[in-house]
Amino acid sequence: MLADQQKAIADAKAKAKEPIETSRLGISALVVDMLGSMIGQYREVKQSHSANDAEAMVDSYNRAVGLANDMP
């Protein structure tokens, strides 16, 4: 009976960790998408030489880095 309870506790602990891992993967994918978007903005900056485009690119980079730093 004690062994069954210990197994149930171990299983519950394993399941409790699953959402954290899933959300971490979701955040990682979001950071990758944001950095991919920033690369597209960099290409626009190279062509347009616009200060607004450069500012948007830097903002995208900073948001991606900030999100990556907040990952658990």
N, C-alpha and C positions, 0 to 999 in steps of 0.2 A: 504494500500500500504506500509506504514512504517512497519507494522507488518510482511509483507511478506519479506521485505528486511532484517529485523532483524533475521528472521528465516533462510534465505539464508546465512547470515553471520555466524550464529551459526552452521549451517550444514557444511559450508566450514571450520570453525575452527576445528570441530570434525574430519573431513576427513584429515586435515593437520596433525593431531597428529597420525593417524594410522600408517604411515610408521615408525615413531619413535618407537612405541610399537612393531611392527613386527621385526624391527632390534634388539631391546633389547632382544626379545625372541630368535632370531637367535644367538646372542652373548652368551646368557646364555647356550644354547644347545652346542655351541662350547666349552665353558669353562668346561661343564660337560664331554664332550667327551675327552678333553685334560686331565682332572684329571683322567678319567677312564684309559686312555693310560698310565698315570704316575703310576697308581697302577700296571699295567702289567709290567712296567719297574722295579718297586720295587721288584716284584717277581723274575725277572731276576737277579737283584743285589744280592738278598738273595742266589740264587743258584750259581752264577758265582763269586761273590766277586770281580768283575772287576771294576777298577776305571773308565773306560770309560762308563760302564753301569750306574754307580752311577752319573757321571757327566751329562749323558743324562737325567736321571731321575730328577735331580735338575733343569736342563734347562727347561724341560717340565713343572715342577711345577711353576717355575718363570714366564714363558710365560703365563700360565693359570691365575696366580694371577695378573700379569700385565694387561692382557685383562679384567679380572673382575674389576680391579680398574678403568679402562677407560670406563666402562659402564655408559651410561647416567642415 
